[in-house]
Amino acid sequence: MELKNLTIKKAHDALIGGDLTSTDLLKLYLDEIKNKDKIIKSGKAGLLTGIPIAIKDNILIKGRIVSSASKILENYTATYDATVIEKLKKEGVVFIGRTNMDEFAMGGSTENSAYGLTKNPLDLERVPGGSSGGSAASVAGNMALIALGSDTGGSIRQPASFCGLVGLKPTYGAVSRYGVMAMGSSLDQIGPFGKTVEDVEILFDAIRGYDEKDSTSIKDQKPARKIFYSDEKIGGSKAESPKQKFKIGVPKSCLDIEGIDKSILQNFQESLERLKKLGHEIIDIELPNLKYSLAVYYVIVPAEVSSNMARYDGMRFGKRISGKDGIEDYFLSRQAGLGKEVRRRIILGTYVLSSGYYDAYYNKANIVRGLIADDYRKAFEKVDIIVTPTTPDVAFKIGEKAGDPLKMYLEDIFTVPINLVGIPAISVPSGIKKIGDKDLPIGIQFIASHNNEDLLFAIGKDFLGEKEN
């Protein structure tokens, strides 16, 4: 009996029919574990062999249910593996389970799931962040060692900050998006969660690389620097270690924005002092168009959402509710299957793409997006890395912002520019804010230019005191 095709119903039928006993079933799984242990003991295993990993519910695993936390895809079974899953299967990881998320990755708190909210394991009255909140909670709550999430505007970095983890949003195109349910196609990127920078680097090295099945995939990427057993190099070559002392840019103007908690600003200043003591040079920089990032993001993303969500109509994909005709079928299916936040973004996106508004909103947003990208390009001519807080405050209470979309959107103020430009960024823990008897994590965000994740790993390890291997 092949375990990859085994379901509860098939196992139940085999048990009832006498083809299998409970002991036999247990032995099948124990044998599979022993096989992985044999590989590990043989010395042929990679660093990820046998490692339990949690996977966000918008990444396809063949034969497994994948719903993107939506009722419209309830019980939908993936027919193929996402490229990142193919790569991880070759590494011999153990897929320990799927993680909850905001429906179709639309949200910043994991309160928008059709299957219930996720709580922050560090304080069960607070959110874990979103949309990859389930992935962050699984690692922070010691339910998985590492996890994969997706990041369209901060959906890895913000939950990492809220849960005291390290989270990486890679360069756009560094990791294949084939087999990942699209939200904003020009911004989505798959990335890792871990408890250390090294863990995140190892997982990133395993999933990165060109994929001909993804038209946005980058062909020319830096070779991975991580070394496996017997000095075997991931990617076939070893990149030189980046220099250890950096010029770090601080966009002072973005720190004057209203709504940033005083504890975040204080921690940020303390973090800058720590970086100075480590020998890095802190330089003030200007990113004049950064203030328009949120407005640009919330025009472009809904527009792409409205296009990507058209396929979930109850006919091609998703649950179907029958009405008096095809038109009513369509409306009833989407009304029953899609949540409030998803519908809100579809309506907004359809509006900005409609006749008479396309030039006024969508085209103009793309022009400003180009200006923001140019600001970063100029900044990286002067500095190696840019640093900001990850979020304007620590994890907020469940329900606190659920009724105010604008307040929720402001949570992304430091993270969305990175996705608009397509550059990599990493969030690492930088301190705590004490509220009552709870120590709530604060994160700091390091940003690099395209294809320079190695700089982020180097500065992250230095900041946290992790030793280079």
N, C-alpha and C positions, 0 to 999 in steps of 0.2 A: 504494500500500500504506500503510495507516494504522499508524503506529508504535505507537499506544496499544494496538492489538490484536495486535501482533507478538509471537510467542514463539520460543524457540529451535527448536522442532519445525517451526513454520510457515516460519521462515527457512531451515532445513535443507532442507525439502521443496522450497522455491522455488529454492534453489541447485542441488539435485540434478536438478530438473526443467528447469533451464535458463531459468526465468522471471526469474532474478535472478543477478547475479554478485557476488562479494565486494566488488568496486569499487562496484557499484550500491548495495549494502547500506550500505557506509560513507558513500557520498554522501548517502543519506537522512538519516543522523544529523548529518552535517556541515551539511546544509541547515537542519535544525532548529536547530542552534546558531547559524547565520548569521541565521536569523529572529529569534532572541532578541537577537542583537547589533544588528540593524537597529532593533528597538524601543528598545534602550538608546541608540543613537546619535541616534534621532529626538527624544529629550528627553521621550518619553511614558512612559518606564519608571518604575516605583516603585523604592524602595530594594532590594526583594527580587528584582527581575527578574534572572534568570540566576544567582542565588545558590544554590550547592549545599547541600542540607539533608538530614539523615538522619532517618528516622522510626522510632519504636519499633514493635516487632512486634505491638502490640495495637491499632493505629490502621488502619482500613480504607482501602485505596486500590483503587478499582474495577479489576478485572482482574488484580490482583496477589495473590500468595500472602500470607496473614496467618495466623500459627500461634500467636501468643502464646507462642512458645517451647515448645509442647507437642506431643507425639506424637499426641495425640488429634485435633489439627487439622492434621496433616501434609498438605501440598498443598491445604489449603482456600483457595479463591480468592474474594476479596471481590466482592460483586455490586453494591456502591455505594460512593461516597466518603463518608468521615466529613466532617462540616461543616468541621472545621479544614483538611482536605485541599482541599475545594471553595474555601475562602478562599485558600489558598496557590497553587492553580492559577491563580486570577484574578490573583494577584500575579506570576505568571511564574517561580516558583522552579524549580530543577532538583532532582528527587528522585533523590539519588545512591544511595540504598540503604536497606534496613531494618537495624535494629540489634537485637542480642541483648538478652535480658532474663531475669529470673527468671520461671519458668513462671507464666503468668497473673498476673504482677506480685507473686508471693508470695515475698519474700526480700529481703535487704539486701546482696547481694554479687555477684549475677549468676553464682552457682555452680549454681543450680537449673534452668538451661535444659536441655531435652531434647537440645539440639544442641551441648552443650559450654559450658564456662565462658568468660568474657571476662576478659582481663588488663588491669591498669592500665598505660597506656602510659608512665607516669612511673617505674614499677618493675614489671617483668613477673612478679615473684614475689608481687605483691600484687593484691588485688581492686580493681575500680574503683568499688565500691559497688553498690547495687541499689535497686529492681529495674530502674531505667533505666540500668544500668551501661554497656550498649552505646552508648547515645546520648552519655553523658559521654565514653567512651573514643574515640568517633569524632571528637569535637571536640578533645579534649585531644591526640589522636594525629595531628591535622591531616588527617584523612580526610574531614571535612566542616566547613564554616564555622560552621554552626549546627545544632541538632537539637531535635526534640520528644520529650518524655518524658511519663510520667504519674506523679502523686504521690498516694498514698493515706495514707502515714504518714511521708514523708520521701524518697520514691523519686526525686525530682529534686534536692533540696537535699543529701542525703548523698553521692550520687555527684559532685555539683558540688564539694563540699568535698574529697572524696578525690582528685579529678582537677585541682584548682586552677582551677575554672571559676566562672562566675556561673550560678545556677540559680534560677528563680522558681516558686513554688507560688502561683497566683493565688487570689483570692477564690472560694469555692465558687459556681459558677453564672456566673462571669465569662466562661468559655470553654465552648462547647458540648461535651457528652460524646456527642452523637449519632454513632454509627459507631465508638465506642471500646468494646472488650470490657470489661465491668464486672467489678470485683473487689469493692470495697465501695462500693455505689452512693451512700451518703450522705457519702462522704469522697473519692472519686476526683476528680482534676482534672488536665487537660492543661496543660502548661507548657513554657517554652523553656529551652534551654541556650545559652550563648554565652561568648565570651572577655572581653566587656566588658558593663557594665550597659547601655550604649546599644544593643548588639546584641540583648540580651534584651528591652529595651523595644520596639524596632522589631518584633521577632517577635511579642511579646505584642499590640501594637497591631493586627497583621495578623490574628490569630486570635480576638480577643476579640469580644464582642457577643452580643446576644440571638438566640436561635434557637427558633422555635416548635416544632421537632421534639424539643427537650429540655425536659421539664416542669420541670426545676430551673434553667433558664436565667434570669438576672436581666434584667429589662426596663430598669430605671433604672440605667445605669452612667455614670460620669464620662466625658466625651468625651476621646479621646486627645489628647495634647499634642504628639506627634511630627509634624513637618512634612515633606511630600514635596516633589518638584520643583514649581517655580513657586508655592510657598507654598500648595499644595493640602493641605488638612487631612484627616487620617484621621478618619473618623466624621462629617465635615461641619462640625465646629466645633473651636475651640481652647480648651482649659481653661487657666485661669490657672496660672502656675508656683507650686508650693507654697513656703511660706516656707523659708528656707535654714538656719535655726537651730532646733533641736528640743529638746524635753524628752524625754529618753531614759530609760526605766525599766529597772532591773536587778533581776530577781527573785533576790535573794541566796540565799534558802533552797534554790533548785534547784541552786546551785553547790556545796552541801555534800553532795551525793549521792555515795555510794561508787562507785568505778569510773571517775571522770574523771581522765585522765592529767594529771600536774603541768604538762607542757608546754602543754596546752590551757588550763589555768587561768592560767598565766603569760602566754600570748599574749592571753588575754581581758582581763586587767588592762592589758596594754600597749595593747590596742585601745581600751579605755575612756579611757586617757590621751590617745590620739590624737584621740578624739572631743572631749574637753575642750579640747584645743589648737585644734581647728577651730571652737570657740565653742559647742558644744552643751552643754546642762545634763544632768548625770547624776543621776538620782533613784532611791533605793531604793524598791522596791515589793513588795507581798505578793501572791502567788498561792497561797493556802492549800490549794487542792484539786489543784494541779498534780501532786502526788506520786502521785495515783491515776490519772494519765493512761494509763500503760502497761497497767495492769490493765483499765481501761475499754476501751481500744482492742482488746486481745486477747480481749475478750468480743464486742464489737460486730462487729469485722471478720470473724472466723470465722463468725458467724451470717449475715452478709450474703454471705459466700463460699459457704456451704452452699446458700443459696437461688439465687445466680447460677450456680453450677456445675451445677445440676440439669439444665440444657438439654444438657450435653455427655454424652450417654448412648449414643452409637453409633447412635441411631435418628433423632433430629432433627438433631443435629450430631455430627461427629467420626467417627473410624474405628470400624468395627464388627467385633467378633470373634464369630463364630457359636458358640453352644453348643447344648445339647439343647432349650432353650426360651427364651422372651423374657427371663425373669428371669436365666438364666445368661448370655445375650447381654449384658445390662446390666452384670453384675458383671465379666465377662471383658473387656469393652470399656474400662471405667473403670480396671480394674487394669492393663491393658496401656498405656492411653493417658495416664494421669495419674501424675505424679511423687510422691515421698515427702512433700514439703512441702505440696503441694496436698491430698493425701489426709489429711494430719494436720489441716489447717485445716477441711476438710469434716467430719471426724469430730468435732472440737471444737465446731464451729458447730452441728452437728446435736444434739449433747448439750445445749448451753446453750439451745436452742430447744425441747427435748423437754418433754413433759408432766411437771410436778413441778419443773422447773428453770428454766422460762421466767421466772417472777417472781423467783426467787432470784438469777438471774444477768443475763439480758438486760434485764429491766425496771429492775433496780437500776443496771445500768451506764448506762442512758439517763438515769436520774435524776441520777447523779453527773456525767454529761456536761453536763447543764444547769447544775450548780454550777460546773463548770470554765469554761463560757461566761460565767457571771455574774461570775466572778473577772476575766476579761479585760475585760468591759464596764466594771467599776468601775475597773480599772487605766487604761483609755483615757480615763477622765474626768480623769485627772491628768497623763497623758503623751501624746506624739504617737506614739512608737515604743517598742517593747520590744526588748531585745537579749539574746541568749544565744549560747554557742558553738553551732555546727551539730551537731557530733558529739562524743562523749566522748573520742575518740582519732583518730589519723590512720588511713589505710588499713591494714588488717591483712593478714597473709599468706594466700595461697590455702590453704584447708583448715584454717586455724587455728580457726575457729568453726563449721565445717560440721557437726560432730557434736554440737553443744550449742545447741539452738534458743533456750534462755533467754539465753545470752550474745549470740546474734545479735539477739534481740528488744531487748536493752538498748541496741543501737546507735541505736535510734529515740527515745531518752529525751527529746531536745530538740525533736524534729520532730513526733511524733504529736499533741501537744496542738493544734497549728495546724489539722490536718485535722479533729479532733473539733469544733472551734469554727467552722471554715469561713472563717477569716480568711487574708489573704495573708502570705507570708513570702519573703524572698530570702536566699540564701547567697552571700557574696562572699569571695574569698581574703583572709586576714588575716595570714598568715605561714607559716613552715615549721618542721618538726621534722626535724633532721638525724639519720639513722640510717645509719651506715656512710658510704658515698659518695653516698647518696641524700638529696635534699631533698624531703621529703614535705609536701604542702600542708595547711594548717589553714584552716578556714572559720569565719566569724562570721555569725550569723543575725539579720537585722533583721525585725521583725514589726510589722504595722500593723493597724488596725481594718478592717472590711469596706469593700471598694471603694476603698481608699486605696493602690493600687499606686504612684501618683505620688509618694507620700512615700518609698516604698522605693527608687524610682529616684533620687530626689534625695539621700537619705542615702548610698546605695551609691556614687553618682558622687563625692560629697564625700569619702567615706572612701577611695576608690581614687584620688582626684585626677583623675577624668575631668572634662573641661570640658563645661558645659551648652551645647547648641546653640540 
